[in-house]
C-alpha cells in the first residue's frame, strides 16, 4: 500500500479466519478507531487494535463447554475424539427439512433444536450472561475448557455490558474470553428465531449454537402461511433430493448429516 504524506486513509479491517485473533498496528503511527462491526462509536486513538474472528432484569446464564458423544439416529458415528461443543442445555442438531419457522405454534421444542424462548414485552430488554471455564459460577456438570469463543448473533446487535453499563459498545460478535464471561443485552423489537453461535467453524458445526426465539406469538403473526410457502417449497425439494440415494455421498450410507445443521 502506497501512501502520501499528510493524507488520511480509511482502512476496513476484517478477520476472515477460522480460529485466529490478530493484532493490527502500523509502526511509529497511531490509528483512530471510528466504528466496530459497522456500528459507529466515539472515536478513540490507539497504537494497535485486536481483531477477533468476524469482528468488524431478564438475565439467564449459558455455559459453553463440551458434551460427550450422544449416539442417536442420524448422528455421526462415534470415534475416540468425537465431542460436541454446546451452549444450550443440549448441543444443537437440526433437521434440514423441518426449520423452526415452520413450527411457530409449538408449545414444546425438540431439545436438539436448542430453542431458548424469550417472550418479553415489545421493546423490553433481554439480558444474557455467557460463561466458559468460570469456577466462581455454579457448574452444570459440563466439561469446560479455558478457550476463547467469538459469539455471533444473527439479525441484531447486542450491547456488551461488561466492563461497563454506561454507553456500552454495540456489536454483533463478542469474544467470550478464556476462563471468563460476557454479559450482553438486546431489545425485544425483532420477533423471530435468531441464531447465536460460535464463529469457530468446527465448534458451530459440532453444536455450539442456540436459537433465541424472540416473541414467538408476534413472529407467528408476521410469518403467515402464505409468506412461508417459499420455505415449504424449499423443504419439499430437499426431501425429494434427499430421498434419492444416488445423491448421497455413499450408497447405502446410514449417516448423511454430520454436523449441527447451521
C-alpha positions as CSV (number, residue, x, y, z in Angstrom):
1,X,0.0,0.0,0.0
2,X,1.5,3.3,-1.1
3,X,0.5,6.4,1.0
4,X,1.1,10.1,0.6
5,X,2.5,12.2,3.5
6,X,-0.1,14.3,5.2
7,X,-3.2,12.5,3.9
8,X,-5.7,10.5,6.0
9,X,-6.7,6.9,5.0
10,X,-9.7,4.9,5.9
11,X,-9.0,1.2,6.4
12,X,-11.5,-1.5,7.0
13,X,-10.1,-4.4,8.9
14,X,-11.9,-7.8,8.7
15,X,-10.8,-11.1,10.2
16,X,-12.0,-13.9,8.0
17,X,-10.0,-16.6,9.7
18,X,-11.4,-19.8,11.2
19,X,-9.7,-19.8,14.6
20,X,-7.3,-16.8,15.0
21,X,-7.3,-13.4,16.6
22,X,-4.7,-10.9,15.3
23,X,-3.3,-7.6,16.3
24,X,-3.1,-4.8,13.7
25,X,-0.6,-1.9,14.1
26,X,1.4,0.5,11.9
27,X,5.0,1.1,13.1
28,X,5.5,4.5,14.6
29,X,1.9,5.6,13.9
30,X,-1.3,5.9,15.9
31,X,-4.6,5.0,14.4
32,X,-8.1,6.3,15.1
33,X,-10.9,3.7,15.5
34,X,-14.2,5.0,14.2
35,X,-16.6,2.1,14.1
36,X,-16.8,-1.6,15.1
37,X,-19.0,-4.2,13.3
38,X,-20.4,-1.3,11.2
39,X,-21.6,0.3,14.4
40,X,-20.5,4.0,14.9
41,X,-18.6,4.6,18.1
42,X,-17.0,7.5,19.9
43,X,-13.6,7.7,18.0
44,X,-10.5,6.9,20.1
45,X,-6.8,6.8,19.3
46,X,-4.6,3.9,19.9
47,X,-1.4,2.3,18.6
48,X,-2.9,-1.1,17.9
49,X,-6.3,-2.9,17.6
50,X,-7.1,-6.6,18.3
51,X,-9.3,-8.1,15.6
52,X,-11.2,-11.3,16.5
53,X,-13.0,-13.7,14.2
54,X,-15.7,-11.9,12.1
55,X,-15.3,-8.8,14.2
56,X,-15.7,-5.8,12.2
57,X,-33.7,-7.9,34.6
58,X,-34.3,-10.9,32.4
59,X,-30.9,-12.4,32.9
60,X,-30.0,-16.0,32.0
61,X,-26.8,-18.0,32.4
62,X,-25.4,-20.0,29.5
63,X,-22.4,-22.2,29.9
64,X,-20.1,-23.0,27.0
65,X,-18.4,-26.4,27.2
66,X,-18.1,-29.9,25.7
67,X,-20.8,-32.6,25.9
68,X,-19.8,-36.2,25.5
69,X,-20.9,-38.0,22.3
70,X,-24.5,-38.9,22.3
71,X,-25.5,-41.7,20.0
72,X,-28.7,-41.3,18.1
73,X,-30.4,-41.8,14.8
74,X,-28.8,-39.7,12.0
75,X,-25.8,-38.7,14.1
76,X,-22.2,-39.3,13.1
77,X,-20.6,-42.5,14.3
78,X,-18.5,-42.1,17.5
79,X,-14.8,-42.1,17.5
80,X,-12.1,-41.6,20.1
81,X,-12.0,-37.8,19.7
82,X,-15.7,-37.0,19.0
83,X,-17.2,-34.4,21.2
84,X,-20.0,-31.8,20.8
85,X,-19.5,-28.2,21.9
86,X,-22.6,-26.7,23.3
87,X,-24.0,-23.6,24.8
88,X,-27.7,-24.5,25.2
89,X,-28.8,-27.4,27.5
90,X,-28.0,-29.7,24.6
91,X,-25.7,-29.4,21.6
92,X,-27.7,-28.2,18.6
93,X,-28.6,-30.7,15.9
94,X,-31.2,-29.5,13.3
95,X,-33.3,-31.3,10.8
96,X,-32.7,-29.6,7.5
97,X,-36.2,-30.2,6.3
98,X,-38.1,-29.0,9.4
99,X,-36.9,-25.4,10.2
100,X,-38.1,-23.7,13.3
101,X,-40.1,-21.0,11.4
102,X,-42.5,-23.7,10.2
103,X,-43.3,-24.6,13.8
104,X,-44.0,-21.3,15.5
105,X,-47.2,-22.7,17.0
106,X,-45.3,-25.3,19.0
107,X,-45.6,-25.2,22.8
108,X,-42.7,-27.6,23.2
109,X,-39.4,-28.0,21.3
110,X,-37.1,-30.8,20.4
111,X,-34.1,-30.3,22.8
112,X,-31.8,-30.9,19.8
113,X,-33.1,-27.6,18.3
114,X,-31.6,-25.7,21.2
115,X,-34.6,-23.2,21.2
116,X,-34.5,-20.7,24.0
117,X,-37.9,-18.9,24.1
118,X,-37.8,-15.2,25.1
119,X,-41.4,-14.0,25.3
120,X,-40.9,-10.5,26.8
121,X,-43.0,-7.3,26.1
122,X,-42.0,-5.4,22.9
123,X,-39.1,-3.1,23.4
124,X,-38.2,-4.6,26.8
125,X,-34.5,-5.6,27.3
126,X,-33.3,-9.2,27.4
127,X,-30.2,-9.9,29.3
128,X,-27.9,-12.9,29.0
129,X,-24.6,-14.0,30.6
130,X,-22.4,-16.4,28.7
131,X,-19.5,-18.0,30.5
132,X,-16.9,-20.7,30.0
133,X,-14.4,-22.2,32.4
134,X,-15.5,-19.8,35.2
135,X,-15.1,-21.5,38.6
136,X,-16.9,-18.8,40.5
137,X,-20.2,-19.6,38.7
138,X,-22.3,-22.7,39.6
139,X,-21.4,-25.6,37.3
140,X,-23.7,-27.6,35.2
141,X,-21.6,-30.7,35.1
142,X,-20.5,-30.0,31.5
143,X,-16.8,-30.3,30.8
144,X,-15.4,-26.8,30.3
145,X,-12.1,-25.8,28.6
146,X,-10.3,-22.5,29.1
147,X,-10.7,-21.4,25.5
148,X,-12.0,-18.2,23.9
149,X,-15.1,-18.3,21.7
150,X,-16.3,-15.4,19.4
151,X,-20.1,-15.4,19.9
152,X,-22.0,-14.2,16.9
153,X,-25.7,-13.0,16.8
154,X,-27.7,-13.0,13.6
155,X,-30.1,-10.2,12.7
156,X,-29.5,-8.0,15.7
157,X,-26.7,-6.2,17.6
158,X,-26.1,-6.7,21.3
159,X,-24.9,-4.2,23.9
160,X,-21.8,-5.5,25.6
161,X,-22.4,-4.7,29.3
162,X,-19.0,-5.8,30.7
163,X,-16.9,-3.9,31.7
164,X,-19.4,-1.0,31.8
165,X,-23.1,-0.3,31.7
166,X,-22.8,3.4,30.8
167,X,-23.0,3.8,27.0
168,X,-21.8,0.2,26.3
169,X,-20.4,-0.8,22.9
170,X,-22.8,-2.5,20.4
171,X,-21.7,-5.5,18.5
172,X,-22.9,-8.5,16.5
173,X,-19.8,-10.5,17.6
174,X,-18.5,-10.6,21.1
175,X,-15.4,-12.5,22.3
176,X,-16.0,-14.8,25.3
177,X,-12.6,-14.8,26.9
178,X,-11.0,-18.0,28.2
179,X,-11.9,-18.5,31.8
180,X,-14.2,-15.5,31.6
181,X,-17.7,-14.3,30.8
182,X,-19.6,-11.8,28.7
183,X,-22.8,-10.0,29.7
184,X,-25.0,-8.9,26.8
185,X,-28.4,-7.3,26.3
186,X,-30.7,-6.6,23.4
187,X,-34.1,-5.1,22.9
188,X,-37.0,-7.4,22.1
189,X,-38.1,-5.5,19.0
190,X,-37.4,-8.1,16.3
191,X,-39.7,-11.1,16.6
192,X,-38.3,-14.4,15.2
193,X,-35.9,-17.2,15.7
194,X,-32.4,-15.9,15.7
195,X,-29.2,-17.8,15.8
196,X,-26.4,-17.3,18.4
197,X,-23.3,-19.3,17.6
198,X,-19.6,-19.6,18.0
199,X,-17.7,-18.3,14.9
200,X,-15.1,-21.0,15.2
201,X,-16.3,-23.2,12.3
202,X,-15.9,-26.7,13.9
203,X,-17.4,-25.5,17.2
204,X,-20.5,-24.3,15.4
205,X,-20.5,-27.5,13.3
206,X,-20.5,-29.6,16.4
207,X,-23.4,-27.8,18.0
208,X,-22.1,-24.7,19.9
209,X,-25.2,-22.7,19.0
210,X,-28.7,-21.9,20.1
211,X,-31.9,-20.3,18.7
212,X,-33.2,-17.3,20.6
213,X,-36.9,-17.4,19.9
214,X,-38.0,-13.8,20.4
215,X,-41.7,-13.1,21.0
216,X,-43.0,-16.3,19.5
217,X,-46.6,-15.2,19.1
218,X,-45.7,-12.0,17.3
219,X,-43.3,-13.9,15.0
220,X,-46.2,-16.4,14.1
221,X,-48.4,-13.4,13.2
222,X,-45.8,-12.0,10.9
223,X,-44.8,-15.2,9.3
224,X,-48.1,-16.2,7.9
225,X,-48.7,-19.5,6.0
226,X,-48.7,-17.5,2.7
227,X,-45.3,-15.9,3.5
228,X,-43.9,-19.3,4.4
229,X,-44.9,-21.0,1.1
230,X,-41.5,-20.5,-0.3
231,X,-39.9,-22.1,2.7
232,X,-42.2,-25.2,2.4
233,X,-41.3,-25.4,-1.3
234,X,-37.7,-25.5,-0.4
235,X,-38.2,-28.2,2.2
236,X,-40.2,-30.2,-0.3
237,X,-37.4,-30.1,-2.9
238,X,-34.9,-31.0,-0.2
239,X,-36.8,-34.1,0.9
240,X,-37.2,-35.2,-2.8
241,X,-33.4,-34.8,-3.3
242,X,-32.5,-36.5,-0.1
243,X,-34.8,-39.5,-0.7
244,X,-32.8,-40.4,-3.8
245,X,-29.8,-42.5,-2.6
246,X,-27.9,-41.6,-5.8
247,X,-27.4,-38.1,-4.3
248,X,-25.8,-39.3,-1.1
249,X,-22.0,-39.3,-0.7
250,X,-22.0,-43.0,-0.3
251,X,-24.7,-45.5,-1.4
252,X,-26.5,-47.2,1.5
253,X,-25.0,-44.6,3.8
254,X,-26.6,-44.6,7.2
255,X,-25.3,-41.1,8.1
256,X,-25.8,-38.1,5.9
257,X,-25.7,-35.0,8.1
258,X,-22.5,-35.0,10.1
259,X,-22.8,-31.5,11.7
260,X,-25.3,-29.4,13.6
261,X,-27.1,-28.2,10.5
262,X,-26.3,-24.5,10.8
